[in-house]
Amino acid sequence: MLGINGAEQGDLSGSVRYPFSDWDSFMIQPLDELINTHQQALEARDPSSRFCVLNTVDKNGYPASRVLTVRSIEQTGITLYVDQHSPKVLQLQSNPKFELLFFWPTLMKQYRVRGKFQIMKNPDQATEWINKPYAGRLVDLYHSVGRKQSSSVDSLKTVQSELAALAAQYPDQQLTEIPDGLVTLLVKPTHIGAWINMQEDRIHDRREYSLMDGSWQEQVLVP
Ligand SMILES: Cc1cc2nc3c(=O)[nH]c(=O)nc-3n(C[C@H](O)[C@H](O)[C@H](O)COP(=O)(O)O)c2cc1C
């Protein structure tokens, strides 16, 4: 079969060989690939492996991006913890279009994920929450019983004095109940876009996957 410039595919062209050896074999199940690659990034202690960027659309149609901590990536979905009264959740509820972005520099892999989501109470989250540092638990409580996350306030001093009052009311040992507002955002991927650095050349392997009738359809993209 002829490739670019009439060269035989698989022929050596300078120092670069096309197609690459694993060109066709590396992503049959993109969710498995995402789960496995995340695991590799965690094992490599990639500083980005614990985080992602959630992009939503605000009420004026602007993209709104923020970093969130990735709790887990599993077959059942991607688990994130959020406050249900926060702007990101309100944005998702009025416009369900979103994208999650993962970039793991130690592996030079990027994934863009779209899909469906559920906002729900999760017993695992309640169990984990008790082990969170006290200061973090106090802020979570503050979002539920004090001021809403991302609402305007006259100064940081106001927040600090209100937090101190809350700390007096709820000492460490008594702050064991997860606040009402804290929920799990479970993302179920239906679209996964992969960008993989092939390293042999500056060519990247770009693929898009869409879940259709329970199976993933693949589209190769020009890098
Ligand atoms: C490293 C890092 C981790 C974060 N993890 C979370 C998280 O897990 N959940 C969360 O709600 N906000 C997290 N945040 C804060 C968000 O980026 C954001 O400021 C906050 O959720 C308010 O967003 P919103 O106003 O768009 O709702 C994190 C921020 C950083 C920088």
The ligand as an ORCA input file, in Angstrom:
! r2SCAN-3c Opt
* xyz 0 1
  C      -5.361     21.816     43.217
  C      -6.820     22.192     43.367
  C      -7.730     21.203     43.728
  C      -9.083     21.535     43.880
  N      -9.978     20.539     44.169
  C     -11.302     20.854     44.250
  C     -12.275     19.823     44.450
  O     -11.974     18.624     44.527
  N     -13.570     20.195     44.532
  C     -13.976     21.506     44.423
  O     -15.192     21.764     44.494
  N     -13.085     22.495     44.217
  C     -11.755     22.201     44.119
  N     -10.834     23.192     43.893
  C     -11.319     24.590     43.823
  C     -11.919     24.878     42.442
  O     -10.871     25.036     41.484
  C     -12.816     26.129     42.440
  O     -12.090     27.259     42.848
  C     -14.029     25.975     43.353
  O     -14.571     24.669     43.296
  C     -15.133     26.974     42.976
  O     -15.483     26.760     41.635
  P     -16.837     27.314     41.006
  O     -17.008     28.737     41.523
  O     -16.602     27.311     39.532
  O     -17.965     26.426     41.422
  C      -9.506     22.880     43.693
  C      -8.584     23.853     43.313
  C      -7.258     23.499     43.126
  C      -6.294     24.579     42.644
*
